[in-house]
Amino acid sequence: MSVADTKRSRRLLIGLIALLSGCASLTTHTDFDRSNDFSGYRTFGWMNVDPVQEVRGETARVSPLNRQRVVAAIEQELVAKGFRRMLPGESSDFVVDYTIGARDRIEVDSYPAGYRGPWRWGWPDLWREVDVRTFTEGRLAIDIFDGRSRQPVWHGYAKRQITEADIERAEKEIPRAVAAILESFPSR
């Protein structure tokens, strides 16, 4: 293999890695109160009539349709897990609330200049290259509170880099995110 072929292969590999890293995946995380007994939970309700909690300054990004989609997806997931939704004013074993928002992020990576290209003898690490990338990160968090004590017992969130295409596909993306978040609820 010639030096030119090696360089071309390396550039192709770097381009492929950059392309795949640009396709953001959904990252989820959950936490729960380990002293809480989730086995007695059979019914759920909403903490508020309009359960959404929005990040200050982000209200313009969350449409009323997406709010409805989040509520419907949460209810659908919980019902599929065997929980029954109670009407407002009725007591329930646990109550649900959620937070949704998006924010612009800046990611900065710094590395030695020779890191990307071929390594050369005698070139000291005197300069650095800096990559700056801006993107929009969307986040959806779901909180579960005990119906009697009103104390938080479970928290889960999903975050990912969102694009205009994701916003246009919100009807499909929101249920997918909710399912990923609630996958481990109730925690054992």
C-alpha positions as a printed NumPy array, in Angstrom:
array([[  0.   ,   0.   ,   0.   ],
       [  1.455,   3.352,  -1.017],
       [  1.776,   6.403,   1.189],
       [ -0.964,   8.14 ,  -0.845],
       [ -3.319,   5.161,  -0.359],
       [ -2.579,   5.175,   3.377],
       [ -3.363,   8.883,   3.594],
       [ -6.585,   8.406,   1.605],
       [ -7.633,   5.502,   3.817],
       [ -6.882,   7.514,   6.953],
       [ -8.903,  10.5  ,   5.662],
       [-11.81 ,   8.223,   4.736],
       [-11.741,   6.637,   8.198],
       [-11.592,  10.037,   9.918],
       [-14.449,  11.306,   7.722],
       [-16.545,   8.236,   8.524],
       [-15.912,   8.626,  12.258],
       [-16.825,  12.328,  12.061],
       [-20.016,  11.476,  10.151],
       [-21.064,   8.802,  12.637],
       [-20.252,  10.983,  15.63 ],
       [-22.441,  13.695,  14.099],
       [-25.401,  11.306,  14.22 ],
       [-26.226,  11.85 ,  17.84 ],
       [-27.685,   9.018,  19.788],
       [-30.077,   9.2  ,  22.684],
       [-28.402,   9.156,  26.084],
       [-30.544,   8.143,  29.053],
       [-29.953,   8.023,  32.775],
       [-32.129,   7.056,  35.726],
       [-31.858,   7.373,  39.473],
       [-34.211,   6.24 ,  42.221],
       [-34.708,   6.089,  45.959],
       [-33.415,   2.638,  46.879],
       [-35.414,   2.602,  50.1  ],
       [-38.721,   3.033,  48.246],
       [-40.922,  -0.018,  47.602],
       [-42.258,   0.315,  44.051],
       [-44.148,  -3.007,  44.202],
       [-47.235,  -1.364,  45.72 ],
       [-47.661,   1.108,  42.871],
       [-50.773,   0.421,  40.787],
       [-52.158,   3.881,  39.9  ],
       [-50.685,   7.159,  38.74 ],
       [-51.762,  10.744,  38.291],
       [-50.2  ,  14.   ,  37.197],
       [-48.571,  16.394,  39.627],
       [-50.185,  19.396,  37.925],
       [-52.98 ,  19.957,  35.444],
       [-50.345,  21.204,  32.978],
       [-47.443,  18.969,  34.053],
       [-44.685,  20.445,  31.936],
       [-41.888,  22.288,  33.659],
       [-39.925,  24.323,  31.152],
       [-36.411,  25.562,  31.457],
       [-36.517,  29.33 ,  31.931],
       [-36.148,  31.099,  28.604],
       [-36.917,  27.966,  26.605],
       [-40.716,  28.204,  26.366],
       [-40.692,  29.302,  22.741],
       [-39.074,  26.015,  21.703],
       [-41.705,  23.677,  23.154],
       [-44.887,  23.672,  21.135],
       [-48.253,  22.819,  22.694],
       [-48.45 ,  19.849,  20.304],
       [-45.189,  18.467,  21.637],
       [-46.436,  18.933,  25.194],
       [-49.474,  16.816,  24.305],
       [-47.21 ,  14.232,  22.665],
       [-45.059,  13.941,  25.789],
       [-48.084,  13.52 ,  28.074],
       [-49.635,  10.936,  25.736],
       [-46.364,   9.008,  25.429],
       [-45.811,   8.93 ,  29.208],
       [-49.373,   7.784,  29.823],
       [-49.106,   5.143,  27.091],
       [-45.862,   3.746,  28.532],
       [-47.194,   3.64 ,  32.085],
       [-50.468,   1.989,  31.01 ],
       [-48.462,  -0.565,  28.984],
       [-46.568,  -1.367,  32.204],
       [-49.878,  -2.113,  33.935],
       [-50.49 ,   1.152,  35.799],
       [-53.907,   2.794,  35.775],
       [-54.298,   6.543,  35.307],
       [-56.403,   8.325,  37.892],
       [-58.432,  11.446,  37.176],
       [-57.424,  14.81 ,  38.664],
       [-58.506,  15.   ,  42.287],
       [-58.402,  11.221,  42.784],
       [-55.635,   9.822,  44.932],
       [-52.934,   7.771,  43.226],
       [-49.964,   5.681,  44.287],
       [-47.55 ,   7.956,  42.451],
       [-47.641,  11.21 ,  40.536],
       [-45.704,  12.174,  37.417],
       [-44.156,  15.411,  36.253],
       [-41.777,  16.182,  33.402],
       [-39.358,  18.849,  32.261],
       [-38.534,  19.557,  28.647],
       [-36.212,  21.992,  26.968],
       [-33.43 ,  22.622,  24.519],
       [-30.336,  24.716,  24.674],
       [-27.509,  25.635,  22.376],
       [-24.219,  24.054,  23.38 ],
       [-20.618,  24.689,  22.428],
       [-18.131,  21.834,  22.533],
       [-14.42 ,  22.623,  22.341],
       [-11.738,  19.987,  21.795],
       [ -8.025,  20.772,  21.902],
       [ -5.216,  18.424,  20.931],
       [ -1.643,  18.559,  19.644],
       [ -1.461,  19.677,  16.012],
       [  0.291,  16.493,  14.901],
       [ -2.409,  14.332,  16.482],
       [ -4.552,  14.207,  13.353],
       [ -1.908,  14.013,  10.685],
       [  1.215,  11.958,  10.261],
       [  3.659,  12.064,  13.12 ],
       [  6.964,  13.68 ,  12.291],
       [ 10.331,  13.283,  13.998],
       [ 11.648,  16.485,  15.424],
       [  8.349,  18.374,  15.549],
       [  7.794,  19.304,  19.168],
       [  4.288,  19.859,  20.494],
       [  4.554,  23.645,  20.314],
       [  1.077,  24.377,  18.971],
       [ -2.384,  22.975,  19.378],
       [ -5.396,  22.61 ,  17.158],
       [ -8.825,  23.481,  18.461],
       [-12.16 ,  22.197,  17.162],
       [-15.242,  24.196,  18.103],
       [-18.652,  22.676,  17.455],
       [-22.026,  24.232,  18.204],
       [-25.199,  22.182,  18.448],
       [-28.606,  22.131,  20.087],
       [-29.129,  19.648,  22.906],
       [-32.667,  18.577,  23.728],
       [-33.518,  17.118,  27.107],
       [-36.621,  15.426,  28.491],
       [-36.748,  14.505,  32.18 ],
       [-39.484,  12.522,  33.926],
       [-39.93 ,  12.642,  37.689],
       [-41.998,  10.281,  39.825],
       [-43.182,  11.268,  43.303],
       [-44.767,   9.016,  45.909],
       [-48.506,   9.688,  46.099],
       [-48.651,   9.702,  49.887],
       [-45.423,  11.37 ,  50.968],
       [-45.068,  13.581,  47.848],
       [-41.333,  12.873,  47.996],
       [-39.337,  12.206,  44.826],
       [-38.687,   8.489,  44.326],
       [-37.567,   8.158,  40.689],
       [-35.916,  10.397,  38.087],
       [-35.009,   9.661,  34.494],
       [-33.894,  11.763,  31.583],
       [-32.915,  11.518,  27.955],
       [-30.764,  13.947,  26.054],
       [-29.452,  14.16 ,  22.541],
       [-28.284,  16.506,  19.894],
       [-31.333,  17.638,  17.955],
       [-31.628,  18.899,  14.431],
       [-34.385,  20.509,  12.4  ],
       [-35.218,  17.036,  11.058],
       [-35.74 ,  15.785,  14.632],
       [-38.099,  18.675,  15.308],
       [-40.079,  17.763,  12.201],
       [-40.191,  14.104,  13.34 ],
       [-41.204,  14.943,  16.919],
       [-44.282,  12.737,  16.657],
       [-41.99 ,   9.692,  16.348],
       [-39.019,  10.889,  18.396],
       [-40.91 ,  11.824,  21.584],
       [-42.463,   8.368,  22.181],
       [-39.072,   6.775,  21.505],
       [-37.398,   9.021,  24.097],
       [-40.145,   8.427,  26.675],
       [-39.924,   4.647,  26.181],
       [-36.152,   4.761,  26.647],
       [-36.465,   6.812,  29.832],
       [-39.205,   4.665,  31.403],
       [-37.631,   1.379,  30.353],
       [-36.278,   0.788,  33.871],
       [-39.325,   2.086,  35.769],
       [-40.326,   0.81 ,  38.276],
       [-36.851,   0.172,  39.607],
       [-36.26 ,  -2.969,  41.562]])
